[in-house]
Amino acid sequence: MSNQSLEGLRSQIDAIDLELLELLNRRGKIVENIGKVKEEQGTNRYDPVRERQLLDTVRDNNEGPFSTATLQHLFKQIFKASLELQKVDNQKTLLVSRKKQPEDTVVEIKGEKIGDGKPHFVMGPCAVESYDQVKEVAQAIKGHGLKLMRGGAFKPRTSPYDFQGLGIEGLKILKRVADELDLAVVSEITHPNDIEVALDYLDVIQIGARNMQNFDLLKAAGSVDRPVLLKRGMSATIEEFIFAAEYIISQGNSKIILCERGIRTYEKATRNTLDISSVPILKKETHLPVAVDVTHSTGRKDLLLPAAKAAIAIGADAVMAEVHPDPATALSDAAQQMDIPQFNEFMAALKAFNVVPQ
């Protein structure tokens, strides 16, 4: 075969390639229109029956020289690419998205404005054990000019035999102490049915890591006018975390604080692995304020201060940590809670770091 004949054949191939390109783009435009119709109808963009019909048509009409399997593979790729054309940009539509709302959300809690560009602190015992215990910690918190007091009344634990919290009685203790010292209460609720009752006692509803994808609870918290502190699940991706927040805001409640509390990895040096990079990612992808729980992420008192500094340096709006009058006798998480002298040293060090008002 002469070079002239080869070039002629290649020219034919080039012409066919251009025709294929034009046909594919024409097909793509029609696919985009189909996607708009499906969006209006609220139907699923993926239609497996339609894909099966396409593959059967290829099988029934293929006359070679390509094998049917080869052509079916090519058309599956075309079908897949067509689905991508119909794909909606979720970040443009999510209510928590920075694209949806460019300005920062600021969550106000008894005068504390979380998300105002200044670091805030949420301190208190892991679990409410007694009035005296909570009062002693609350006085230390008040002494540093802080407003937000955390404390667990409902405690989901790994073992069913561990202390599960005082329940409503614990919420009553938190409320009593908060009223006496003009503090705001942050506490976890674990069941949707307890949301309404909790409103009498809580200033902030906390949804813990184990309940990040408890969708009924998320929707219940989203249906009330009360700030929600949502913790990241221990094995949750950032995308899953954002979608959990979307469940809350979709019900009408935009007063959401995201909380990075560490994720489970193979590392054993700390209780969890603090994903510090999640803070700027969440602040870039969403308009919500972001807190970091340095106690649960590290599980080590000697790491609380450097973790808090790192969180503030990277842009966290709030830092959470646990304080107990006598950690050795604590009914939960004894090893990771600061005692009050350690808490005073912790706050003094942060003041020297110029992140706490003097």
Secondary structure as GFF3:
##gff-version 3
##sequence-region A 1 358
A	DSSP	alpha_helix	3	41	.	.	.	ID=ss1
A	DSSP	alpha_helix	48	61	.	.	.	ID=ss2
A	DSSP	alpha_helix	68	86	.	.	.	ID=ss3
A	DSSP	alpha_helix	90	93	.	.	.	ID=ss4
A	DSSP	beta_strand	107	109	.	.	.	ID=ss5
A	DSSP	beta_strand	112	114	.	.	.	ID=ss6
A	DSSP	beta_strand	120	124	.	.	.	ID=ss7
A	DSSP	alpha_helix	131	143	.	.	.	ID=ss8
A	DSSP	beta_strand	148	150	.	.	.	ID=ss9
A	DSSP	alpha_helix	168	181	.	.	.	ID=ss10
A	DSSP	beta_strand	184	188	.	.	.	ID=ss11
A	DSSP	three_ten_helix	192	194	.	.	.	ID=ss12
A	DSSP	alpha_helix	195	198	.	.	.	ID=ss13
A	DSSP	beta_strand	204	207	.	.	.	ID=ss14
A	DSSP	three_ten_helix	209	211	.	.	.	ID=ss15
A	DSSP	alpha_helix	215	222	.	.	.	ID=ss16
A	DSSP	beta_strand	228	231	.	.	.	ID=ss17
A	DSSP	alpha_helix	238	249	.	.	.	ID=ss18
A	DSSP	beta_strand	256	260	.	.	.	ID=ss19
A	DSSP	alpha_helix	278	285	.	.	.	ID=ss20
A	DSSP	beta_strand	290	293	.	.	.	ID=ss21
A	DSSP	alpha_helix	294	298	.	.	.	ID=ss22
A	DSSP	three_ten_helix	301	303	.	.	.	ID=ss23
A	DSSP	alpha_helix	304	314	.	.	.	ID=ss24
A	DSSP	beta_strand	318	322	.	.	.	ID=ss25
A	DSSP	three_ten_helix	327	329	.	.	.	ID=ss26
A	DSSP	three_ten_helix	334	336	.	.	.	ID=ss27
A	DSSP	alpha_helix	340	352	.	.	.	ID=ss28
###
